[in-house]
Amino acid sequence: MANQENAAAEPKKKNLLDRVIDLISSVFLPFITLMVAAGILKGIVALLTAANIIVEGHPLYSVFYAMGDAFFYFIPVFLAFTAAKRFGTEPFCAVLVACVLVHPTFVALMEAGEDFSILGLPAKAMTYSSTVIPILLAVYMLKWVEILCKKVIPETVRAILTPPVCLILVIPVTLVVFGPIGLYIGNWVAAGYQWLYGLSPLVAGFVLGALFQVMVIFGFNWGLFPIILNNIAVNGYDTILALIGGSIFSQSGAALAVGIRTRNKQLRSTAVSAAIAALFGITEPALFGVNIRLKKPMVCACIAGGIGGAIAGWFRCQASAFAFPALTTLPVFWTVAFIPFLISLAVSFVAGFVLTLVVGFDDSAIENAVTESEG
């Protein structure tokens, strides 16, 4: 009997998906309010630009754009610090790894677009700014490299030699292995989308609308961008941007429902602010700060995004330029089936909102986390 009671008292082991979600949520949690603020600021800049109050290319625009975009551009640096805390490794060494990936010289090498080799190993030319998964994998590897250094390097010179050894080992592996993972999968996703859209725009819209934000989490969405740019250059329009509109607005609806229903004041403030930011096309606050953390709202948002994407696919909605669907970029979609596109956004928002209210969520874990951090 005692053994049965002890077994019952032990917490259930989380499956791999839950552990991944918890990891991603935990590394974003420390700076989630900053992310929300940056998202709202970026939305305001987009709104002022659309109203011609500030003009792109003007110094004032550049300053305000940098204020809103800097956080998202340098997000690998923020993630390096929080991931190091989570994995139990040296935070400043982790931050240095991230800084290497977004250093201007390194960025220029990546933007040249030509693959290269490092230490005799092939590396892909890709941009690491605004990415999530490569830096998380790099910091996790950093943890084990530091453990190895503690065993191998004499204590008298360990503090001096460990950082350069970590960089020499971690950076090449990141360039050769961690970075291309998302790039290759993204390319497969892009090829799959082209095949699926040719088969059925409605089905393609549902699948892309439902899964696009999941792709954002892991960085697989980057594989779609070359296709979007090529479509616009060759055809003068693109369908992918129209199909992902529902995924953006459904995140906003789900986050707003969380903000209305939760009794946690801090979560309510975060959720409402994140919902507003998502309407301006910035979904990261809603995605990482609210919906993924609570899990069920994320599922509701994916379903709602799929419904909106299916509507946009059915009417073959299009975009005439590269711009993420948002309240400030609606003129970009004023091409084919603009009214159905607006309907797809509205349906996604309402469906995400209603589904989240009906399905509900458990925010007790977040309440406990807030209490512990305050204590």
C-alpha positions in Angstrom: 0.0 0.0 0.0 2.8 2.4 1.0 4.5 1.8 -2.3 1.3 2.6 -4.2 0.8 5.8 -2.2 4.4 6.9 -2.9 4.0 6.1 -6.6 0.8 8.1 -6.6 2.5 11.0 -4.9 5.3 11.2 -7.4 4.7 13.8 -10.2 3.9 12.3 -13.6 6.9 12.3 -16.0 6.3 14.7 -18.8 6.6 13.5 -22.4 9.1 14.9 -24.8 6.7 17.5 -26.3 5.7 18.9 -22.9 9.4 19.1 -21.9 10.2 21.0 -25.2 7.3 23.4 -24.6 8.3 24.0 -21.0 11.9 24.7 -22.0 10.9 27.2 -24.7 8.4 28.9 -22.3 10.9 29.1 -19.5 13.6 30.7 -21.5 11.2 33.4 -22.8 9.5 34.0 -19.4 12.2 36.3 -17.9 11.9 38.9 -20.6 8.4 38.4 -21.8 7.2 41.9 -20.7 10.1 43.4 -22.6 9.1 41.4 -25.6 5.5 42.7 -25.4 6.7 46.3 -25.1 9.0 45.9 -28.1 6.1 44.3 -30.1 3.8 47.1 -29.3 6.4 49.7 -30.2 7.1 47.9 -33.5 3.4 48.0 -34.2 3.2 51.7 -33.5 6.1 52.4 -35.8 4.3 50.4 -38.5 1.1 52.4 -37.9 2.9 55.7 -38.0 4.6 54.7 -41.2 1.3 53.6 -42.8 -0.2 57.0 -41.9 2.9 58.8 -43.4 3.6 60.5 -40.1 7.1 59.1 -40.3 8.7 58.2 -43.6 10.9 55.2 -44.3 14.5 56.4 -44.9 14.2 59.4 -42.7 16.6 59.4 -39.6 13.6 59.6 -37.3 12.2 56.5 -38.9 15.5 54.7 -38.5 15.7 55.6 -34.8 12.1 54.4 -34.0 12.5 51.3 -36.2 15.6 50.3 -34.3 13.8 50.9 -31.0 11.1 48.5 -32.0 13.1 45.9 -33.9 16.3 45.7 -31.8 14.9 43.2 -29.3 13.7 40.8 -32.0 16.9 41.1 -34.1 19.1 40.4 -31.1 16.8 37.8 -29.5 19.5 35.1 -29.7 21.5 37.1 -27.2 18.6 37.3 -24.7 17.9 33.6 -25.2 21.5 32.7 -24.6 21.4 34.3 -21.2 18.2 32.7 -20.0 19.0 29.3 -21.6 22.4 29.4 -19.8 20.5 30.0 -16.5 18.2 27.1 -17.3 20.9 24.7 -18.4 23.3 25.7 -15.5 26.2 27.0 -17.7 28.2 30.2 -17.7 25.8 33.0 -18.9 28.3 35.4 -20.2 30.1 32.8 -22.3 26.7 31.8 -23.7 26.0 35.5 -24.5 29.3 35.7 -26.3 28.3 32.7 -28.5 25.1 34.6 -29.5 27.0 37.8 -30.1 29.3 36.0 -32.6 26.2 34.8 -34.5 24.9 38.4 -34.9 28.2 40.2 -35.2 28.2 42.6 -38.3 31.2 40.8 -39.9 29.5 37.4 -39.4 26.2 38.7 -40.7 27.9 40.1 -43.8 29.4 36.7 -44.5 26.0 35.1 -44.1 24.2 37.6 -46.3 26.7 37.0 -49.1 24.6 33.9 -49.7 27.5 31.6 -50.5 28.1 28.4 -48.6 31.5 28.0 -47.1 33.6 25.6 -45.1 34.9 26.0 -41.5 37.7 23.7 -40.3 37.1 21.6 -43.4 33.4 21.1 -42.7 30.7 22.5 -45.0 28.5 25.3 -43.5 25.4 26.9 -44.9 25.0 30.7 -45.4 22.0 31.7 -43.3 21.0 34.5 -41.0 20.9 33.8 -37.2 19.3 37.0 -36.1 15.8 36.5 -34.8 16.3 32.8 -34.6 15.5 30.6 -31.6 16.5 27.0 -32.0 20.2 27.3 -33.1 21.2 29.3 -30.0 19.3 27.0 -27.6 21.1 24.0 -29.1 24.4 25.9 -29.0 24.0 26.8 -25.3 23.0 23.2 -24.4 26.2 22.0 -26.1 28.2 24.7 -24.3 27.1 23.2 -21.0 28.8 19.9 -21.9 31.9 21.5 -23.3 32.3 23.4 -20.0 32.0 20.2 -18.1 34.6 18.6 -20.4 36.9 21.6 -19.8 36.6 21.3 -16.0 37.8 17.7 -16.3 40.6 18.3 -18.8 42.0 21.8 -18.3 44.2 22.4 -15.1 42.5 24.6 -12.6 45.3 27.2 -12.7 44.5 28.1 -16.3 40.9 26.9 -16.5 39.2 30.3 -16.2 41.3 31.7 -19.1 41.2 28.8 -21.5 37.6 27.6 -21.1 35.9 30.5 -23.0 38.1 30.2 -26.1 37.9 26.4 -26.1 34.1 26.7 -25.9 33.9 29.1 -28.8 36.2 27.1 -31.0 34.1 24.0 -30.4 30.5 25.4 -30.2 30.5 27.9 -33.0 31.6 25.5 -35.8 29.1 22.9 -34.7 26.4 25.5 -34.7 27.3 26.6 -38.2 27.6 23.1 -39.6 24.8 21.3 -37.7 22.5 23.4 -35.5 21.8 26.3 -37.9 21.1 24.2 -41.1 18.7 21.9 -39.2 16.0 24.6 -39.4 17.0 25.6 -42.9 16.8 22.1 -44.4 13.4 21.4 -42.7 12.2 24.8 -43.8 13.1 23.9 -47.4 11.2 20.6 -47.1 8.2 22.4 -45.7 8.3 24.9 -48.6 8.4 22.1 -51.2 5.5 20.4 -49.4 3.5 23.6 -49.5 4.0 24.0 -53.2 2.8 20.5 -53.8 -0.2 20.9 -51.4 -1.3 24.2 -52.9 -1.3 22.7 -56.3 -3.4 19.8 -55.0 -5.9 21.9 -53.1 -5.7 25.6 -52.0 -8.2 25.0 -49.3 -6.3 22.1 -47.7 -3.0 24.1 -48.1 -4.6 27.0 -46.3 -5.8 24.9 -43.4 -2.5 23.2 -43.0 -0.4 26.3 -43.3 -2.8 28.4 -41.1 -2.8 25.7 -38.4 1.0 25.0 -38.4 2.7 28.3 -39.3 3.1 29.5 -35.7 4.5 26.1 -34.8 7.0 26.5 -37.6 7.9 29.9 -36.1 8.7 28.3 -32.8 11.4 26.1 -34.4 12.5 28.5 -37.1 11.1 26.3 -40.0 9.2 29.2 -41.4 12.3 30.6 -43.0 12.2 28.1 -45.8 9.0 29.7 -47.0 10.4 33.2 -47.4 12.5 32.6 -50.6 9.3 31.2 -52.2 7.3 34.3 -51.2 9.9 36.7 -52.6 10.3 34.6 -55.8 6.5 34.5 -56.2 6.2 38.3 -56.0 9.2 38.8 -58.3 8.0 36.4 -61.0 4.2 36.6 -60.7 3.6 39.9 -59.0 1.7 38.2 -56.1 2.0 35.6 -53.5 -0.5 33.3 -51.8 1.5 32.2 -48.7 1.3 35.5 -47.0 -2.5 35.5 -47.3 -2.8 32.0 -45.9 -0.8 32.7 -42.8 -2.9 35.7 -41.8 -5.3 33.5 -39.9 -2.5 32.1 -37.8 -1.5 35.6 -36.7 -4.9 36.8 -35.8 -5.9 33.6 -34.1 -2.9 34.0 -31.7 -4.3 37.5 -30.9 -7.8 36.1 -30.2 -6.6 33.3 -28.0 -4.3 35.7 -26.0 -7.2 38.1 -25.5 -9.4 35.3 -24.2 -6.7 34.4 -21.7 -6.5 38.0 -20.6 -10.2 38.2 -20.0 -10.6 34.9 -18.3 -7.5 34.6 -16.1 -7.5 35.9 -12.5 -3.7 36.4 -12.6 -3.1 40.2 -12.9 0.3 39.8 -14.3 -0.8 37.2 -16.9 -3.8 39.4 -17.8 -1.6 42.4 -18.5 0.8 40.3 -20.6 -2.0 38.6 -22.5 -3.9 41.8 -23.4 -0.8 43.6 -24.5 0.3 40.5 -26.5 -3.1 40.4 -28.2 -2.7 44.0 -29.3 0.9 43.4 -30.6 -0.3 40.3 -32.6 -2.8 42.5 -34.4 0.2 44.5 -35.7 1.8 41.3 -36.9 4.1 40.6 -33.9 3.0 37.2 -32.6 6.0 36.4 -30.4 4.6 37.9 -27.2 1.3 36.0 -27.6 3.0 32.9 -28.8 5.8 32.5 -26.3 4.4 34.6 -23.4 0.9 33.3 -23.2 -0.4 30.6 -25.5 2.4 28.1 -25.5 2.8 28.5 -21.7 -0.8 27.5 -21.2 -0.8 24.9 -24.0 -4.6 24.7 -24.6 -4.9 28.3 -26.0 -2.1 27.3 -28.5 -4.1 24.4 -29.7 -7.2 26.6 -30.0 -5.2 29.2 -31.9 -3.8 26.6 -34.3 -7.3 25.3 -35.1 -8.7 28.8 -35.6 -5.7 29.7 -37.8 -6.4 26.6 -39.9 -10.0 27.7 -40.4 -9.0 31.2 -41.5 -6.3 29.8 -43.7 -8.8 27.5 -45.4 -11.1 30.4 -46.1 -8.2 32.4 -47.6 -7.1 29.3 -49.6 -10.6 28.6 -50.9 -10.9 32.2 -52.3 -7.3 32.2 -53.5 -6.4 35.3 -51.6 -3.1 37.0 -52.5 -0.6 39.6 -51.4 1.1 42.0 -53.8 4.2 42.6 -51.7 6.1 41.1 -48.9 4.4 42.1 -45.7 3.2 40.0 -42.8 -0.6 40.2 -42.4 -1.5 42.9 -39.8 -3.9 45.8 -39.4 -1.3 48.1 -40.8 -0.5 46.0 -43.9 -4.0 45.3 -45.2 -3.5 47.4 -48.4 -0.9 44.8 -49.5 -3.7 42.3 -49.8 -5.9 44.6 -51.9 -5.5 42.5 -55.0 -7.7 39.4 -55.3 -10.5 38.5 -52.9 -9.8 41.2 -50.4 -13.1 40.9 -48.6 -12.8 37.1 -48.2 -9.3 37.8 -46.8 -10.7 40.2 -44.2 -13.3 37.6 -43.4 -10.6 35.0 -42.9 -8.8 37.3 -40.4 -12.0 38.0 -38.5 -13.0 34.4 -38.4 -9.6 33.4 -37.1 -9.6 36.0 -34.4 -13.1 35.2 -33.2 -12.6 31.4 -33.4 -9.3 31.7 -31.4 -11.1 33.9 -28.8 -14.2 31.7 -28.5 -12.4 28.3 -28.6 -10.1 29.5 -25.8 -12.9 30.7 -23.7 -14.9 27.4 -24.1 -11.9 25.0 -23.8 -10.3 27.0 -20.9 -6.8 26.6 -19.5 -5.0 26.0 -16.3 -2.9 29.0 -15.2 -2.2 27.7 -11.7 1.4 26.8 -12.6 1.9 30.3 -13.8 0.5 31.7 -10.6 2.9 29.5 -8.6 5.8 30.6 -10.7 4.9 34.3 -10.2 4.6 33.7 -6.4 7.9 32.0 -6.2 9.7 34.7 -8.2 8.2 37.4 -5.9 9.3 35.5 -2.9 
